[in-house]
Amino acid sequence: MAGSFYFRCTSVAFNSRAKDDVVYVGPMGCLTGMYIIMTGSYTVEDMRSLTIECLKWILTQTEVPATRPEACGNYLLHDLPMCKWESARYLDRLQNDFHSEYAKLKITLDDGKVFADA
């Protein structure tokens, strides 16, 4: 999973029309996702469009760049067939079943403590 997220984010960073606005791309410490920090102002639709563009690019690739020990400390985590499978699945959802809002969670316990997401 980490390899595919890395590949997706680096494709935004180096192969998209927004590449000049990319400040940082990197994995979350738990390897369940990536951070991408960009300059400028991007709407949800802008980011959706960029992601679609990058996913389509990934589906044309024959290798994951920098999949060598000297280039990436996590090079063994890269799995191009799985990345393509995940990318195709994600692309389908972005094109056919896209949701950018979600119901916010708020739970009040019996003792009055409240837990809520951001």
Steps between C-alpha positions, in 0.01 A plus 500: 500500500775745589664457162183585314435812707859609445466441128174694482634798690827514315309491174319816616833650605693432184259426217198723537405845386529608867855375549642851549270551801613186686697581815515157665390143437555235763350200677315504827705332768257209516524453121123513456502814289697794374530870563517740211559867571450746218507875452211679341133443541350169391137406527375149568417473130853615406652229717255241368597592143872484580456163668309363200774626270768333711312171536463478124874563465580226753294248301736553202822440693723194467714558810500694826772769486784475752422143607860437603658483846726799430202715397233400751527349846157343453558373147376150590155644577443600137267264314402626153229240426326574832547872450333477161215296647448752783535792259238358261263441792556852635465651151163329456377642830623851422329493162179318591435522873677811631417644841700780657292554811431266785290502810708622791522270796400623843456265793403599854580240763291432810748698709453808277830476309463592134706355219478659155702492182638812340 
